[in-house]
Amino acid sequence: MNTNTVAQSDYAANAYTENVQQTTKKSAVTNGKTIGNPQLSEKAQKYYEQLKKKFSNMDFILVSADKKEEAQANAAQYANANHTVVLIDTDKIEKMAEDEAYRKKYEGIISGAQTQLAQIKNGLGSNASHVKGYGIKINDNGTASLFAVIDKSLAAQKERIAKNAKTRAEEKKVAEKKADKKKTEEKQELKNDKSKKAEEKEDYVTVTASSVEELLKKINDTIYDSMSDHVKTPQEQLLGQHINFSA
C-alpha cells in the first residue's frame, strides 16, 4: 500500500473531523446581552459578531432555545430608549451561519423591521414620548413581530398636569396676595411633589403586532386608554354607561 495515499487519507479524515467538531461543539456566549444560557458553535459565534456589527445601531439579545417564550413575555425588561431591540434565538443564528439563503432571508427581515419601526416613531407624534422602547422578535415561520413597550404612567401624568394647570394657576394668584402664605404653600407643594414622585411606580405594558399599522394603532389605543383611566372621575366614568331599557 502506498504510504503517501494512507497519509493523505488520514489528513483528510482528521480535517473533516476537526471541521465537524468546530460546527457541532458549542460553548456559552459571553459577549453581549443574553437570555438564559445560550450556546453557539465557533462558526456561529463568529457570524453572530458579524451580524451585530452589520446592524450596529440595533441592540441584539441572544436567547437560548428554552427561553424564547419567556423572552417575549418579559420584553419590557429589555426595552432600550436609544436602540431597537432584536430578540433572536440560538437555533436561527446557527442556521444563518451555515445556510447562505437562510441568512439572507433573515437579515432581510431584520432590515425591513428596522425600517418599519422608524415609520412608527414618525407616525406617533407627541405620543412617541410615552414609548420606552421598540423591538423585533424573529419568529420561526420566517416573519418578525414588532413590539413596543409603553410607560402608561407617563401618559397619565401628562394628562393630569394638563387638566390641573388651570386650577394651579388660580391657586397661585390667590397665594400671591399674601407673601407669607405663598411661601408656605410653595414649601407644601414641593413636599407634596416629592411624596407623589416617591409613590409613583413604573407602569409598563408591551404591545405586539405583525405590521406597522397594527402596532401604531395598539400604541395609540393603549396611551389613550391609560389617560382616561387615570383622569376620569367616578362620575365621568359613568357617563355613557347607562342603558335605557324602556324603548
ABEGO torsion letter per residue (X at the ends): XBAAAAAAAAAAAAAAAAAAAAAABBBBBABEBBBEBBBBBAAAAAAAAAAAAABAABBBBBBBAAAAAAAAAAAAAABBAABBBBBBBAAAAAAAAABAAAAAAAAAAAAAAAAAAAAAAAAAEAAAAABABBBBBBBAAGBBBBBBBBBAAAAAAAAAAAAAAAAAAAAAAAAAABAAAAAAAAAAAAAAAAAAAAABBBBBBBBBBABAAAAAAAAAAAAAAAAAAAABBAAAAABGABBBAAX
